Amino acid sequence: MSNNLIVERERSLVELERRIAELREVSAAQPLDMSSEIAALEEKYQLILQELFGTLSPWEKVHMARHPNRPTSLDYIARFDRFDELHGDRHFRDDPSIVGGFGTLRARNVMVLGQQRGRDTKENLHRNFGMPAPEGYRKATRLARLASRLRLPIVTFVDTKGADPGISSEEHAQSEAIAICLQAFSTATVPIVATIVGEGGSGGALALAIADFVIMLEHSTYSVASPEGCAAILWSDASKAEEAAAHLKLTADDLHRFGIVDQILPEPLGGAHRNAGNVVTQTLDAVEAALSPLAALTPEMLLDQRYRKYRRLGEWQAEGLEPVRTAR
């Protein structure tokens, strides 16, 4: 049985979905007018959907972001006009948890990168559950630098619980690989648009999310740590993850309010997986729309604007005093 809250809720809809499908088949195969019965069931179905998914708590959104059928980075990349994948970090190996290469989006040539998780156990093992090793971040660094040399805008799709925490990754300098990746994206002289399409976990997500324009799907999450990890650190009790999720301010609305995210893309009632095709199209349209004005900026203007964007994010306030911003 799945431990995903959203998947468990969807089980209550299976019988109603089956009944609606059966009535449609009968109506199509026989000269019977069952439109009123079908309409009544569809209305009931929509009411249940609204009740189950109309308003989601931060913890429920965490589970929505983790839904096994949610569109992955490759689902978005597959809708590019062209994609030629590039492999390897030129140091050790290729990391399949980060996919990247040359792409064409709406007739615009770009460098595209995405964190890729699996759909089933076999693919998850191959992709390391979407948790990149140092080789993945070194590949991302290589492609970001290549994009700058070739004057190609960079498009990224963020979807990871976090960087791989294993001993092998630590031995291969995981933190250094992430730091250099952050530096490469911070200093890239081409436009960068990042989209958080699922989980945005810690520095593992941030490494591909330094951008001139950040888009976030409505039920995605973006946080310094997973709720389980945060609960384990603060209370030594991972079972308090729901409480941690409420305090982490990890939803799209929270992050947009803080100025960390520039645009929120709405999802269908019940999540992106319920109309994946439209969600992918809408997302790629938003990426293209964000790239257009950035493409008109000089490298110097891009770097200055990017610097100011991230300097604006931090501010502190003492009791009774006006906020003091860190930007200059």
C-alpha positions, 0 to 999 in steps of 0.5 A: 500500500502506498504511503502517499496521502494523495494516492490513498485519497485517490483510491476513493475515486476509483469506483466512481471513475469505473462506473462513469466509464462503464456508463459511457461505454454502454451509452456508446454501444446501445441506443440508450440515452444515459446522459443524465445519469452520466452528468449526475455522476460526473457532478458528484465526481467533481464535488468529491474532487473539490472536497479532497483536493480543493484546499491542501495543507503544506504537508498535503502539498508535499505528498502531491509533489511526490505523487508517483504519476506527477510529470517528471523532467523528461516529460517536459523535455520530451515536448521540446522540438528537439533534444540531443542529450549530453553525457558525463562529467569529464571526471568520473562517470555519467549520472543519470539522475541529471539529464541535460543537453542541447534542446530547441524550445519554440524555435529557440535553441537552449541548453536544458537540464533536469533532475530525473526521478523514476516511475518504478523501482527499476527506474528509481534505482537507475536514477538514484531516486532523483538524488544527484551524485557529485558527477551529476552536478559536475555534468550540470556545471560543464553544460552551464559553462558550455551554454555560456560559450555557445550563447545558449539560454539555460532552462532547468527543471528542478525535482529532487528530494536533495543531493545524494547523501551516500558515503560514496558521494561524500568521498567524491566531494558532494558539497564542493560539486554543488558549490561549484555548480552554484558558482557556474549558474551564478556567473553564467552570461546567458539567460537562465529560467528554472522551473520547480516541477516537483520537490525542490529539496535543499542545496540539491535543488538550489544547484539547478535553481539559481536563475534570472526567473524562477517558476514554480508549479502550484503544488510543488515544494521548495525548502531548505530541508525535507519535512522529515529531515527538519523534524528529525533535526529539531525534535529528534522525531521524524514523525513530526514531519507534518508540523515541520512542513507547516513551519518551513514555508515551502509552498509556492504561495509562501515562496512567491510572497518572499520573492524567491519565486517569480511566477506560480503556475496553476495545476488541475484540481487533484494535481498536475498528473490529472492533466499532464499534457496541458500542464507540460504545455502551459509550463513550456509556454511560461518558460518561453515567455520568461526567456523572451525579455531576458534574451534582449539583455546584455551579459553585463545586464544579466549578471547585474540583475541576477546579483540584485535579485538574490541580494534582495532575498535577505532582510532582517528586522529588529523589534520596533525598527524598519526592515534593513535590506541587505541589497546595495 
